[in-house]
Amino acid sequence: MNKLTLLLGFLCLAMFSKAVEPVVKPEIQGGIIKGVVKDQALETPVEYATVSVYTMADSTLIDGTITDAKGAFSLKKLKPGSYFVEVSFIGYNKAAVRNIPISKKRKVIDLKTVSLRQSTEALDEVTVTTERIPVQYQIDKKVIPVSRQITAASGNAVDVLENVPSVSVDIEGNVSLRGSSNFTVLVDGKPSILDAADILEQMPASMIENIEIITNPSAKYDPEGTAGIINVITKKNKESGLTGVVNVNVGSHENNSADFLLNYRKKNWSFNFGLDYSRRGFEGSNESENRTEIQGVTNYLLSSGDSERRRDGYGFKTGIDYDINEKNQLSFAFRYGTRDMERKSYLDYTEYAEGETPALYDSRDLWTREMDFINSSLAYTKKFKGKGHQWFTQVSISRRGNGDEESINGRFDENGQVSGQRSTEEGPGQRIEIRSDYTLPMGKDRKFEFGYQGQIRASDADTKRFEYNTTTGEYDYQPEYSNDVEYDRSVHGLYTTFADKVGILGYQLGFRTEFTDREVDYSGELEKFKIHRWDFFPTIHAQLDLGSRNQLMASYARRIDRPRSWYLEPFITWTDAYNVRQGNPDLDPEYIDSYELGYMKRFGDQAVSIESYYKVTHNKVERIRTPYQENVMLSSVANVGKDYSFGLEVTLNLTFAKWFKNDLIGNVYHYKEEGSFETKNAFGDVIVQDFSTESFNWSLRNNSTFILDKRTRLQMNINYHSPTDWAQGERAGFLTTSLALRRDFFKRKLSATFQVRDVLGTFKHEAEYMGEGFYNFNKFEMNSPVFRLNLSYKINNYKQKRGRRSVNGVDVEDFEM
């Protein structure tokens, strides 16, 4: 692995050295572009607006400045050529003046007045007028601006996703996309060594600009994950000078966090640095009932008590962007972090067999996991003649530490500890990704792309189990339940896409092929489980522009979900005193055919969208529950058959008045699974059990925003999920409510947001599991409500890059936020 890393580094350095072109020393004297920036409606100067100048030929950034107290700006030392100027300021659409000539005869260009039109929010002296559309639809994804979600300001990415279309979050923070937890999470388009849930938990909401929901990714994206991709776009700043933002959060139940992000940009250099710390947790009460039937005898295990969860993490990130010259750009990013997780409970147990006297005891359970991780990437962009014509190459390396995990369970009666067990798991992991993408524009709407993407993963897992010895008071090592696993997998993919537009029809065709090379080595096993396989993934996306801001979209994508490493482990692993797991090295990957059809209509700052989706999963992998011992459950995995999902999702973004805006999201779908699996009973006989199910599910969420005055707004969220059925159980419905009040101070440099989560105290999780020889019931109610206060301070008017739109086709362009 180290030799491969060194070779990749050598190849990148060689490539960069060949691509660097000589830099022409700029003239000491040059042209000047000047002007005054004003509010279009009020005709008043706009102070601190950012002004940037670019070349017309390939949109290369040349220089930038900010306006003074009178709204004036001046850009100097410009070489002869054709330029365009972009002007932006928070609360306004971005404007651009194009085709500005600089020559020896015409060195000074006075743009006179550049007007900015109010957009998402107004400044201190202006009444709020419009709100940003909360969901922006593109041909292959939905883009959700995080700034609108003020009820999640002091939280993390999971809190933001609670109010995002196509995504649902349960009481424990588990995220699902279109009903599935098998999805891929990217950060700025890059993968991470962390699991999807861990990435979303450790990413502060204050560092996120947009979240992209890609339910039917094109062939350019990794097809891993049944439900699609959640791409988290972090905040970046393209303005000159020093800018930044600082956030501090305090809350009940020890929910505290802080972070800051600084950016410094000067000419062709850009540097950013940030630190973040978070401590999150929740407490609640547990209640459970478990029944297992072994050889005709039913055993009962009842429990109740309190439990709590904590997740601590801190980290820092830094990055450097360097424009070598107009055609070559180099970027480096690095992030280091740690995370400590803890679950503990104090439960009273009643255990007995049918017809016997119950035994009473209390159980003290503690689960912990500590891990550090590193993510780094090096990227190079080579631009060719023509806008958008480029070659992009990136190498990303992610590594996590040993990930020390420990589970301790002890049983106590009036005489002291009577039994207990301790389980541990540790081992590092590493992931390397190489991607190289070539983009060739072939006209206004026509584009051709092709590229390579390779992933190389390696991990070790060393699991051990210890049993409490009542004589010595120590935990004795049990080698029969201790194992070591080495997991190595590489996936190499080639893709191509072609996009064009014919009249009102825009389309994108894609094809991807991947080769998987996997080897799993277990301690005590002579055989190494290997796979060498080619897979193929076609994609189709189409979009009809029906005019008057009407869009009709359709897509098809084929995807894959490869088994996780522990899904392949053939031995028994104890996860706690009442649960064991066992994998299956013969598992086949899931293959998914996904179809979508959607319609979106915008009118003013309002919008309505309707999306229908149909998905078929082949080789469906399910986690199966069966009794293992008295009051001990076994969780195993198997390919059971197929499942089918057909649903409809409706989003309404409405403005009832200038002071009242409302977002309503409804999702209803029918789920059907057809399959079976084999188990063995206590006598070793093979039993075939049906694993079919069918259910009708729906959810409804409402987000209301009240603009109380030009600096204050109130937001309320209501979220309901209906009950749902599984092949081996069902989950009860649940309702969540949140409330937030935001106030801006000091010309919007300081913002304060007070949040109340689970206002009505209805956030709970209740589920039943049942099958041949067992019944499990679990109920958890969180201690509510939870209060949080977020303070956010902007340094030098920290602003984010916004999207572009044109106005009347003339030389001024507005960019919609």
Secondary structure as the mmCIF struct_conf table of DSSP 4:
data_model
#
loop_
_struct_conf.conf_type_id
_struct_conf.id
_struct_conf.beg_label_comp_id
_struct_conf.beg_label_asym_id
_struct_conf.beg_label_seq_id
_struct_conf.end_label_comp_id
_struct_conf.end_label_asym_id
_struct_conf.end_label_seq_id
HELX_RH_AL_P HELX_RH_AL_P1 ASN A 2 ALA A 19
HELX_LH_PP_P HELX_LH_PP_P1 VAL A 20 GLU A 27
BEND BEND1 ILE A 28 GLN A 29
STRN STRN1 GLY A 31 ASP A 39
TURN_TY1_P TURN_TY1_P1 GLN A 40 LEU A 42
STRN STRN2 PRO A 45 PRO A 45
TURN_TY1_P TURN_TY1_P2 GLU A 47 TYR A 48
STRN STRN3 THR A 50 THR A 55
TURN_TY1_P TURN_TY1_P3 MET A 56 ASP A 58
STRN STRN4 LEU A 61 ILE A 66
TURN_TY1_P TURN_TY1_P4 ALA A 69 LYS A 70
BEND BEND2 GLY A 71 GLY A 71
STRN STRN5 ALA A 72 LEU A 78
HELX_LH_PP_P HELX_LH_PP_P2 LYS A 79 LYS A 79
BEND BEND3 PRO A 80 PRO A 80
STRN STRN6 GLY A 81 SER A 88
TURN_TY1_P TURN_TY1_P5 ILE A 90 GLY A 91
STRN STRN7 TYR A 92 TYR A 92
STRN STRN8 LYS A 94 LYS A 94
STRN STRN9 ALA A 95 ILE A 102
BEND BEND4 LYS A 104 LYS A 105
STRN STRN10 VAL A 108 LEU A 116
STRN STRN11 GLN A 118 GLN A 118
BEND BEND5 THR A 120 THR A 120
TURN_TY1_P TURN_TY1_P6 ASP A 124 GLU A 125
BEND BEND6 VAL A 126 VAL A 126
BEND BEND7 PRO A 134 PRO A 134
STRN STRN12 GLN A 136 GLN A 138
TURN_TY1_P TURN_TY1_P7 ILE A 139 ASP A 140
STRN STRN13 LYS A 141 PRO A 145
HELX_RH_3T_P HELX_RH_3T_P1 VAL A 146 ARG A 148
HELX_RH_3T_P HELX_RH_3T_P2 ILE A 150 ALA A 152
TURN_TY1_P TURN_TY1_P8 ALA A 153 SER A 154
BEND BEND8 GLY A 155 GLY A 155
STRN STRN14 ASN A 156 ASN A 156
HELX_RH_AL_P HELX_RH_AL_P2 ALA A 157 LEU A 161
TURN_TY1_P TURN_TY1_P9 GLU A 162 ASN A 163
BEND BEND9 VAL A 164 VAL A 164
TURN_TY1_P TURN_TY1_P10 PRO A 165 SER A 166
STRN STRN15 VAL A 167 VAL A 169
TURN_TY1_P TURN_TY1_P11 ILE A 171 GLU A 172
STRN STRN16 VAL A 175 LEU A 177
TURN_TY1_P TURN_TY1_P12 ARG A 178 GLY A 179
STRN STRN17 SER A 180 SER A 180
BEND BEND10 SER A 181 SER A 181
STRN STRN18 THR A 184 VAL A 187
TURN_TY1_P TURN_TY1_P13 ASP A 188 GLY A 189
STRN STRN19 LYS A 190 LYS A 190
BEND BEND11 ILE A 193 LEU A 194
HELX_RH_AL_P HELX_RH_AL_P3 ALA A 196 GLN A 202
BEND BEND12 MET A 203 MET A 203
STRN STRN20 PRO A 204 PRO A 204
HELX_RH_3T_P HELX_RH_3T_P3 ALA A 205 MET A 207
STRN STRN21 ILE A 208 ILE A 214
BEND BEND13 THR A 215 ASN A 216
TURN_TY1_P TURN_TY1_P14 ALA A 219 LYS A 220
BEND BEND14 TYR A 221 TYR A 221
STRN STRN22 GLU A 224 GLU A 224
BEND BEND15 GLY A 225 ALA A 227
STRN STRN23 ILE A 229 THR A 234
BEND BEND16 SER A 240 SER A 240
STRN STRN24 GLY A 241 GLY A 251
BEND BEND17 SER A 252 SER A 252
TURN_TY1_P TURN_TY1_P15 HIS A 253 GLU A 254
STRN STRN25 ASN A 256 LYS A 266
TURN_TY1_P TURN_TY1_P16 LYS A 267 ASN A 268
STRN STRN26 TRP A 269 ILE A 294
TURN_TY1_P TURN_TY1_P17 GLN A 295 GLY A 296
STRN STRN27 VAL A 297 ASP A 323
BEND BEND18 ASN A 325 LYS A 327
STRN STRN28 ASN A 328 ALA A 353
TURN_TY1_P TURN_TY1_P18 GLU A 354 GLY A 355
BEND BEND19 GLU A 356 GLU A 356
HELX_LH_PP_P HELX_LH_PP_P3 THR A 357 PRO A 358
STRN STRN29 ALA A 359 LYS A 383
BEND BEND20 LYS A 385 GLY A 386
TURN_TY1_P TURN_TY1_P19 LYS A 387 GLY A 388
STRN STRN30 GLN A 390 ARG A 400
STRN STRN31 ASP A 404 ASP A 413
TURN_TY1_P TURN_TY1_P20 GLU A 414 ASN A 415
STRN STRN32 GLY A 416 GLU A 426
STRN STRN33 GLY A 429 PRO A 441
BEND BEND21 GLY A 443 ASP A 445
STRN STRN34 LYS A 447 TYR A 468
TURN_TY1_P TURN_TY1_P21 THR A 470 THR A 472
BEND BEND22 GLY A 473 GLU A 474
STRN STRN35 TYR A 475 TYR A 477
HELX_RH_3T_P HELX_RH_3T_P4 PRO A 479 TYR A 481
STRN STRN36 ASN A 483 VAL A 502
TURN_TY1_P TURN_TY1_P22 GLY A 503 ILE A 504
STRN STRN37 LEU A 505 TYR A 522
TURN_TY1_P TURN_TY1_P23 SER A 523 GLY A 524
BEND BEND23 LEU A 526 GLU A 527
STRN STRN38 PHE A 529 GLY A 547
TURN_TY1_P TURN_TY1_P24 SER A 548 ARG A 549
STRN STRN39 ASN A 550 ASP A 561
HELX_LH_PP_P HELX_LH_PP_P4 ARG A 562 ARG A 564
HELX_RH_3T_P HELX_RH_3T_P5 SER A 565 LEU A 568
BEND BEND24 PHE A 571 PHE A 571
STRN STRN40 ILE A 572 ASP A 576
TURN_TY1_P TURN_TY1_P25 ALA A 577 TYR A 578
STRN STRN41 ASN A 579 GLN A 582
TURN_TY1_P TURN_TY1_P26 PRO A 585 ASP A 586
HELX_LH_PP_P HELX_LH_PP_P5 LEU A 587 PRO A 589
STRN STRN42 GLU A 590 PHE A 603
TURN_TY1_P TURN_TY1_P27 GLY A 604 ASP A 605
STRN STRN43 GLN A 606 GLN A 629
TURN_TY1_P TURN_TY1_P28 GLU A 630 ASN A 631
STRN STRN44 VAL A 632 ALA A 657
TURN_TY1_P TURN_TY1_P29 LYS A 658 TRP A 659
STRN STRN45 PHE A 660 LYS A 680
TURN_TY1_P TURN_TY1_P30 ALA A 682 PHE A 683
STRN STRN46 VAL A 686 ASP A 690
STRN STRN47 THR A 693 ASP A 709
TURN_TY1_P TURN_TY1_P31 LYS A 710 ARG A 711
STRN STRN48 THR A 712 HIS A 721
STRN STRN49 THR A 724 TRP A 726
TURN_TY1_P TURN_TY1_P32 ALA A 727 GLN A 728
STRN STRN50 GLY A 729 ARG A 731
STRN STRN51 PHE A 734 PHE A 745
TURN_TY1_P TURN_TY1_P33 PHE A 746 LYS A 749
STRN STRN52 LEU A 750 ARG A 757
BEND BEND25 ASP A 758 ASP A 758
TURN_TY1_P TURN_TY1_P34 VAL A 759 LEU A 760
BEND BEND26 GLY A 761 GLY A 761
STRN STRN53 LYS A 764 GLY A 771
TURN_TY1_P TURN_TY1_P35 GLU A 772 GLY A 773
STRN STRN54 PHE A 774 MET A 782
STRN STRN55 VAL A 786 ILE A 795
BEND BEND27 ASN A 796 ASN A 796
STRN STRN56 ARG A 805 SER A 806
BEND BEND28 VAL A 807 VAL A 807
TURN_TY1_P TURN_TY1_P36 ASN A 808 GLY A 809
BEND BEND29 VAL A 810 ASP A 811
STRN STRN57 VAL A 812 VAL A 812
STRN STRN58 GLU A 813 ASP A 814
STRN STRN59 PHE A 815 PHE A 815
#
